[in-house]
Structure formats: structure tokens, C-alpha cells
């Protein structure tokens, strides 16, 4: 049923990466949360790390809105699902405002997400090396696409009172409201490494302090009342909120007596977590639960056994290369994972999970489920992919088409097994990943909301092992 949905909302964008979007978005989320508002945090694009900071700032799951992986039609429903019952939603953009999937026009850009959400945009501008030119830059972004409504600017890295005056005068001349001014503040910088910010799970105490400092900086430098007023100008969305229970195959399974949450017969699906495996989308757990699974998190750095009754195993992305010695030292768990896979247990592994299942990572022994060795490299593999399942697996039938994302600085040799997981059809043609017995392992990150049958199929494979 299509309903009218209207939560006040802002999209935080920038002319380019590195302008301060995460600083402003996270600071706004925390500052408004401190006012007692229920703030729904969102991130445009596939990034897993920023939503961790958003969750810390708001106490709610950080959710991604990716028009490439999930399709434009699912952006508003996923947003409505995450923002239901909230007082405000803040969406952090990706890259520059108009940057999207390479060669696909506006697809997956922050601008497209803003239009799909009918939301006003706040442009965060790094003003450190300009004065009056800021007006020309902002004018260009405001006029490039008339359907994108640029509601104001937050100036970042402003050097002095005089610098601020010059910037404000230029933007007043251009008719663009200044909604905030942030000075250079290295004390709130968040550490980063080869794939971006260091995830919250690896620095929880320091991350709390960083988020608190960001809130203070934004509170002092931004007009929160004006930003809230702008958020309230967002037009209503006419859409049905996405639901993890909406998969028709899940409904059929429940009608035929399949496992359901709380009936005592739900298969246990163990999901890797902890500092080494931090990449996951909130909707994946919701879909598994809706399909009838009992989802239990375990930490491969600390736990020496899989959770009791494990019938399925999900090992997502993260930074195992940073913890290879510790992962390798946990021999009891490596043996348990290998035994589970050897017995035909269903295993879904993405990126970090693929490395963990291999024979070795940077020379350190891993689980040995796959006859493959991984190592760090200088080359960054990054980009959207269109893929088709090559082999039947516990995750997908052969022929299933999904869009995904690769993001890693490791290589694994060989790159594909005798039965590959995926065949990429765009932007290049190649096979990738491994399917053997119940294992589906690949570098490709996917968003299961785009194809809920994946979660249902995996849960059914787990249920069959009880």
C-alpha cells in the first residue's frame, strides 16, 4: 500500500571528497540527538565505515541508500523503513554531489538520492583556499541540475574572522544562505588508513570522544534551528516502506510450515563480528530474521567456537589483514570453521570472509577451506560491478543477477575456483570467487534488499541442516 511519508530530512553533500561531509553529517546527527530528537542516519553509496560513526552518534543503525546496488526505486522505501518514527533524518552523501557510477550519468550520485528523497541539500565547502570564488563554485553546483534543491552552505576549514566575513559577503551576493561556519579543528580528526576511516569497532572509546567533539563543533558553528527549518521543507514521499517480510517466497515458506522466528525451530545463523569483520548492512540481519533464522554474532578474534547449534555461517567484510596474526592464532575457531564447511554447512563469505576462508593471508595460516592464498597489494580494486551467479550455491541459483561493489587492497590467488561464484558482466568480463559444497565466497559486496530471495535461500539451506 502506497502511503504519504514525511520525516524532516537533509542531505549533506560536498563539491568533492575530503570537504568535510562526514564531519558535518556525524556532528549534526549527534548534536540533534543531544537535543532529544530521534535521528535516523543514512549514507548514500556502499560505504560501511561511515554508518558505524552515524550509529554511534544517534543510537540507531546506520543505513545505506545505494541506487546502483538496490536500484533507484528502492531508495525511498529503504529510507522510509529506516526513518519510520523519527523526528529527523540526515543523509550523508558520497564523493562530490554529482558523482555517481562511472559512465552511468547521475546513477548512484548524492544528487540522485536527494531527488529521490525530495530532500533539500546542504553543501559542505572546504573554504580553506578561497574567498569570493566560493560564490562561483556554489552557484555552479546550485544551477547544474535545477531539480536538486540546494538549501544552504556550511563552510568548513575557515581560517579567521576576516576570512569568514569575506566568504559570507560573497555568498550573500550570490543569494545562498550560510547555515554554518566551522574552523579548522584537528583535535576532532578521525584516523584513517588504506580503505578510509578506521571503523568504530576498532576504536570505540576514542570514537565516542570524536563524535562528542564533532557534536560540540557543529553546535558551536552551525545554526541548528535554521537547519531543522530547512529539513521541514522536504516534500512528502509517496511510497511504501521497505519491509524484510515483503519477500513473497518468505510468505510462501511461512504458509507451508517453514521455520519462523520464535517457534523454537529457527536455524541459528552465526554472523562474524568484532574488530576484524565490521562490514555489514543492517537489512541483511533483518532479512535473515524475517526468513526464520536466529541470528547470533560471534567474534573470530576472541571466540574459540562457533555459537551453539550453528547451522549457517555469514562472514562479511572488514579488515582481516590488520588482524591476520590474531586470527591465525585462534586455531580452535579456524578448525571449527573448516570442519563446518567440510561437512557441507552453508557459508556466505564476502571480501574479508573470502580471505579468512583461504589457506593463508600475508603468510599467516587461515581456515584452509579454500585452496587459495591472499596478500596485501599496492593496487586498490574499487568500483561497482554487475554480476550473474555462475554456479548454484546456498546463496543464489545460477543465473541470479545482482549488482555489487568491490573495495579492497588485497589479491587472492587463484581468483576463482573450479566453480566460480560470479561472472562479472560490467564494467569488465571475468569470473570471480568460489563455490564448493555449501560455501559461497567472493570479493563482491552485495545488498540483499535488492534480492531478498538470497536471504531466504540461505536460511532454508541452514534449516535443512538442523
Long-range contacts (C-beta under 8 A, 24 or more apart in sequence): 1-240, 2-238, 2-239, 2-240, 3-238, 3-239, 3-240, 3-241, 4-236, 4-237, 4-238, 5-80, 5-236, 5-237, 5-238, 5-239, 5-241, 6-234, 6-235, 6-236, 6-237, 7-40, 7-83, 7-84, 7-86, 7-87, 7-88, 7-89, 7-234, 8-87, 8-88, 8-89, 8-228, 8-231, 8-232, 8-234, 9-83, 9-88, 9-89, 9-90, 9-91, 9-117, 9-119, 9-231, 9-234, 10-88, 10-89, 10-90, 10-91, 10-119, 10-120, 10-121, 10-122, 10-151, 10-227, 10-230, 10-231, 10-234, 11-44, 11-91, 11-93, 11-110, 11-113, 11-114, 11-117, 11-119, 11-120, 11-121, 11-122, 12-90, 12-91, 12-92, 12-93, 12-121, 12-122, 12-124, 13-93, 13-96, 13-97, 13-110, 13-111, 13-114, 13-121, 13-122, 13-123, 13-124, 14-93, 14-96, 14-97, 14-123, 14-124, 14-125, 14-126, 15-96, 15-97, 15-123, 15-125, 15-126, 15-137, 15-141, 16-95, 16-96, 16-99, 17-95, 17-96, 18-126, 19-124, 19-125, 19-126, 19-156, 20-124, 20-126, 20-154, 20-156, 20-157, 20-182, 21-92, 21-93, 21-124, 22-50, 22-53, 22-92, 22-190, 22-197, 23-124, 23-156, 23-182, 23-188, 23-214, 23-217, 24-122, 24-124, 24-154, 24-156, 24-180, 24-182, 24-218, 24-222, 25-50, 25-54, 25-90, 25-91, 25-92, 26-50, 26-53, 26-54, 26-57, 26-92, 26-211, 26-214, 27-57, 27-211, 27-214, 27-215, 27-217, 27-218, 27-219, 27-222, 28-90, 28-218, 28-222, 28-224, 28-227, 29-54, 29-57, 29-58, 29-90, 30-57, 30-58, 30-211, 30-212, 30-214, 30-215, 30-218, 31-215, 31-218, 31-219, 31-222, 31-224, 32-87, 32-88, 32-90, 32-224, 32-228, 33-57, 33-58, 33-59, 34-215, 34-219, 35-224, 37-86, 37-87, 37-88, 38-85, 38-86, 38-87, 38-88, 39-86, 39-87, 39-88, 39-89, 39-90, 40-82, 40-83, 40-86, 40-88, 40-89, 40-90, 41-89, 41-90, 41-92, 42-79, 42-82, 42-83, 42-89, 42-90, 42-91, 42-92, 43-91, 43-92, 43-94, 44-91, 44-92, 44-93, 44-94, 44-108, 44-109, 44-110, 44-113, 45-93, 45-94, 45-95, 45-108, 46-384, 46-405, 46-407, 46-445, 46-447, 47-94, 47-196, 48-199, 48-278, 48-279, 48-280, 48-281, 48-317, 49-195, 49-196, 49-197, 49-198, 49-199, 49-278, 49-279, 50-92, 50-196, 50-197, 52-199, 52-200, 52-201, 52-207, 52-278, 53-190, 53-197, 53-200, 53-207, 53-210, 53-211, 54-90, 54-92, 55-200, 56-200, 56-207, 56-208, 56-211, 57-211, 57-214, 57-215, 60-86, 61-282, 62-282, 63-281, 63-282, 63-283, 64-281, 64-447, 65-91, 65-113, 65-117, 66-108, 66-405, 66-447, 67-100, 67-107, 67-108, 67-109, 67-112, 67-113, 67-116, 68-100, 68-101, 68-104, 68-107, 68-108, 68-384, 68-403, 68-405, 69-384, 69-402, 69-403, 69-404, 69-405, 69-446, 69-447, 69-450, 70-447, 70-449, 70-450, 71-450, 72-107, 72-112, 72-116, 74-242, 74-449, 74-450, 75-113, 75-116, 75-117, 76-116, 76-117, 76-237, 76-239, 77-239, 77-240, 77-241, 77-242, 78-242, 78-283, 78-449, 79-117, 79-237, 80-237, 80-239, 80-240, 80-241, 80-242, 81-241, 81-242, 81-243, 82-282, 84-241, 88-228, 88-231, 89-231, 91-117, 91-119, 97-121, 97-123, 97-141, 97-148, 98-141, 98-144, 98-145, 101-384, 102-383, 102-384, 102-427, 103-427, 106-145, 108-384, 111-145, 111-148, 114-148, 114-149, 115-147, 115-148, 117-234, 117-237, 118-234, 118-235, 118-236, 118-237, 119-149, 119-234, 120-149, 120-150, 120-151, 120-152, 120-230, 120-231, 120-233, 120-234, 121-148, 121-149, 121-150, 121-151, 122-150, 122-151, 122-152, 122-153, 122-154, 122-179, 122-227, 122-230, 123-150, 123-152, 123-153, 123-154, 124-153, 124-154, 124-156, 125-153, 125-154, 125-155, 125-156, 126-156, 126-157, 127-155, 127-156, 127-157, 127-158, 127-163, 127-167, 128-156, 128-157, 128-158, 128-159, 128-184, 131-163, 131-166, 131-167, 131-170, 132-166, 132-169, 132-170, 133-170, 134-167, 134-170, 134-171, 135-170, 135-171, 135-173, 135-174, 135-176, 138-171, 138-174, 138-176, 139-174, 139-176, 142-176, 150-176, 151-177, 151-179, 151-230, 151-233, 152-176, 152-177, 152-178, 152-179, 152-226, 152-227, 152-230, 153-177, 153-178, 153-179, 154-178, 154-179, 154-180, 154-181, 154-182, 154-222, 155-180, 155-181, 155-182, 156-182, 157-182, 157-183, 157-184, 158-182, 158-183, 158-184, 159-183, 159-184, 177-226, 179-222, 179-223, 179-226, 179-227, 179-230, 180-218, 180-221, 180-222, 180-223, 180-227, 181-221, 181-222, 182-217, 182-218, 182-221, 182-222, 183-221, 185-213, 185-217, 187-213, 188-213, 188-214, 188-217, 194-380, 194-409, 195-319, 195-407, 195-408, 195-409, 199-275, 199-278, 199-318, 199-319, 200-278, 201-273, 201-274, 201-275, 201-278, 202-275, 202-278, 202-319, 202-322, 242-283, 242-449, 243-290, 244-283, 244-286, 244-287, 244-289, 244-290, 244-452, 244-455, 245-290, 246-452, 247-287, 247-290, 247-291, 247-452, 247-453, 247-455, 247-456, 249-452, 249-453, 249-456, 250-290, 250-291, 250-292, 250-452, 250-456, 253-291, 253-292, 253-456, 253-460, 254-292, 258-292, 258-460, 258-463, 259-292, 259-293, 259-459, 259-463, 260-292, 261-289, 261-290, 261-292, 261-293, 261-294, 265-463, 265-466, 266-292, 266-293, 266-294, 267-292, 267-293, 267-294, 267-311, 267-312, 267-459, 267-462, 267-463, 267-465, 267-466, 268-293, 268-294, 268-296, 268-307, 268-308, 268-309, 268-310, 268-311, 268-312, 268-462, 269-293, 269-294, 269-295, 269-296, 269-310, 269-311, 269-312, 269-313, 269-314, 269-458, 269-459, 269-462, 270-296, 270-297, 270-298, 270-306, 270-307, 270-310, 270-312, 270-313, 270-314, 271-295, 271-296, 271-297, 271-298, 271-314, 271-315, 271-316, 272-297, 272-298, 272-299, 272-300, 272-313, 272-314, 272-315, 272-316, 272-318, 272-353, 272-356, 273-297, 273-298, 273-299, 274-298, 274-299, 274-300, 274-301, 274-302, 275-299, 275-301, 275-318, 275-319, 275-323, 276-300, 276-301, 276-318, 276-319, 276-320, 276-322, 276-323, 276-326, 276-327, 276-352, 277-315, 277-316, 277-317, 277-318, 277-320, 277-352, 277-353, 277-356, 278-317, 278-318, 278-319, 279-316, 279-317, 279-318, 279-350, 279-351, 279-352, 279-445, 280-316, 280-317, 281-447, 281-448, 281-449, 283-447, 283-448, 283-449, 284-314, 284-316, 284-448, 284-455, 287-448, 287-449, 287-452, 287-454, 287-455, 287-456, 288-314, 288-455, 288-458, 288-459, 290-455, 291-455, 291-456, 291-458, 291-459, 291-460, 292-459, 292-463, 293-459, 293-462, 293-463, 300-327, 300-330, 300-333, 300-356, 301-326, 301-327, 301-330, 302-330, 303-330, 303-333, 304-330, 304-332, 304-333, 304-336, 305-332, 305-333, 305-336, 306-333, 306-336, 306-337, 306-340, 309-466, 310-340, 310-345, 311-345, 311-346, 311-462, 311-463, 311-465, 311-466, 312-345, 312-346, 312-347, 312-348, 312-394, 312-458, 312-459, 312-461, 312-462, 312-465, 313-337, 313-340, 313-341, 313-345, 313-346, 313-347, 313-348, 314-347, 314-348, 314-349, 314-353, 314-458, 315-347, 315-348, 315-349, 315-350, 315-352, 315-353, 315-356, 315-357, 316-349, 316-350, 316-351, 316-352, 316-353, 317-350, 317-351, 317-352, 317-353, 317-407, 317-445, 318-351, 318-352, 319-352, 320-352, 320-355, 320-356, 320-361, 321-355, 321-361, 321-362, 321-376, 321-409, 321-410, 324-361, 324-362, 324-364, 324-366, 325-364, 327-356, 327-361, 327-364, 327-366, 328-361, 328-364, 328-365, 328-366, 334-365, 334-366, 334-367, 334-368, 337-367, 337-369, 338-367, 338-368, 338-369, 341-367, 341-369, 341-437, 341-438, 341-439, 342-369, 342-437, 344-437, 344-438, 344-465, 345-438, 345-465, 346-394, 346-395, 346-438, 346-439, 346-458, 346-461, 346-462, 346-465, 347-394, 347-438, 347-439, 347-440, 347-441, 348-394, 348-395, 348-440, 348-458, 349-439, 349-440, 349-441, 349-442, 350-441, 350-442, 350-443, 350-444, 350-445, 350-446, 351-406, 351-407, 351-408, 351-442, 351-443, 351-444, 351-445, 353-441, 354-412, 354-433, 354-434, 354-441, 354-442, 354-443, 355-410, 355-412, 357-434, 357-439, 357-441, 358-412, 361-410, 369-439, 369-441, 370-417, 370-434, 370-436, 370-439, 370-441, 371-417, 372-412, 372-413, 372-414, 372-417, 372-434, 373-412, 373-413, 374-410, 374-411, 374-412, 374-413, 375-410, 375-411, 376-409, 376-410, 377-409, 377-410, 377-411, 378-409, 379-409, 379-411, 380-408, 380-409, 381-406, 381-407, 381-408, 381-409, 381-443, 382-406, 382-407, 383-427, 384-427, 385-422, 385-424, 385-426, 385-427, 385-444, 386-424, 386-425, 386-426, 387-422, 387-423, 387-424, 387-425, 387-444, 388-422, 388-423, 388-425, 389-421, 389-422, 389-423, 390-419, 390-420, 390-421, 390-422, 390-423, 390-431, 390-435, 391-419, 391-420, 391-421, 391-435, 392-435, 393-421, 393-435, 393-438, 393-439, 393-440, 394-438, 394-439, 394-440, 394-457, 394-458, 394-461, 395-440, 395-454, 395-457, 395-458, 396-440, 396-451, 396-453, 396-454, 396-457, 397-457, 400-451, 400-453, 400-454, 402-444, 402-446, 402-450, 402-451, 402-454, 403-446, 403-450, 404-444, 404-445, 404-446, 404-447, 405-444, 405-445, 405-446, 406-443, 406-444, 406-445, 407-445, 408-443, 412-443
